[in-house]
Amino acid sequence: MTRLIEAVRQGAGREQLLACPVPESYRAVHLRRGEDHLFQGLHGRNKDVRRTLHVGEVPMPELAPDEVLVAVMAAAVNYNTVWSALYEPIPTFRFLEQFARQGGWAGRHDRDYQVVGSDAAGVVVRVGSAVRHWSPGDRVVVNPPYIDEQDPDAQRDGMLTEGMLAWGFETNFGAFGDFAVVRATQLVPKPPHLSWEEAACNTLCLGTAYRMLISERGARIKIGDVVLIWGAAGGLGSYAVQLVRRAGGIAVGVVGSDAKADLLTDLGCHAVINRNDVGLGEDGTEPATAWKALGSAIRREVGEDPHVVFEHVGRATFETSVNVVRRGGTVVTCGSSSGYRHSYDNRYLWMRLKRVIGSHGANIHEAWEANRLLRLGSVVPALSRVYPLEQAPEATRSVQLNEHEGKVGLLVLATDEDQGVEDWELRKKVGEERLRLFREHAAQKESR
């Protein structure tokens, strides 16, 4: 253990942290350049991400003037780490190479290793010379979008900047390490009533769902809107359910098992539909007939067609989403975990005046607004299980196989769960039952 890590764990203040030297290397979960051949000839679940995710020492990078060095207390797994570890659809080392061509500080990112991970909570231990609003000792959470703040579009919407990258996916020095390098424009304050692992699991999925549903750049749902949510018990979906409820909408969740349906009922989802009951297999089988069965099920449950479809599954569900949303309705999409190339009958889109909105992450203002909902207790973490950093490959494998509900967390410098809570009165007000809902369901599932 280095002096700096020990000081962070002891809750040291600014001067004490600055007195401790930054180590020359640190422990991190990383990929290695050139290992994409390991999956040649393999398909589906046989492509095991545990083969390419390595835990070991990596060199400490130099800090740019607009960056901060964060001691990572906890992190969380997102599906983009699965893509990185599979080297699909292209090896993310190509992103690093492209980024490095900008020259200057960007050149540091093109290395023979990549530290992955896009969700983290921790303590600022160093700030670059141009950083004004953050200081060593600040407790923070990282918003993944890594924007070019000098792009004119950054004044309108940081997500529109030409150089916007997904931190820990299209950049190096991500969340899965004892330390992480982030731009100052990525930081939001840690909610004081949450533990480190609870704080770390929200930002990517909650911010993305907020932009998709609430922001003026998304669907802008209103009271009474029926919202169909695919994968409603997963990371994105579980935050979407909470946001729809808080906005006064009617959440209709689609899941693949009865256990996930039970979780959604406890979360407050108005109606839950098991995809297998309407003939929608994992690969979207027979969408031409199954979407009609899904539409009938939705009308049976809530009395009308959805105003909005919350779409992130992609190829397996996109045609169904376009077909099932009501005339004049909106499909808002942020990803394609089942495949990027979508096909659908365009007549259902243009002749029924429907819209498709592309969405991606959250700008820093949206991230602060979503974080405010956490601080108010209006939204709770969707954390279902926590692994130590050494087991990050196993944790990522569970996400790859969709064996989880909500989000999967990692303890990094935090030595145990439930550390880092500062405001116990607020925590009591929000309620342990709500805060631990996903973990209790996961524990019950494992005990069966």
Summary of the structure (lengths in Angstrom):
residues: 448
radius of gyration: 21.3
end to end distance: 39.0
largest distance: 66.3
contacts: 1617
relative contact order: 0.14
helix: 38%
strand: 21%
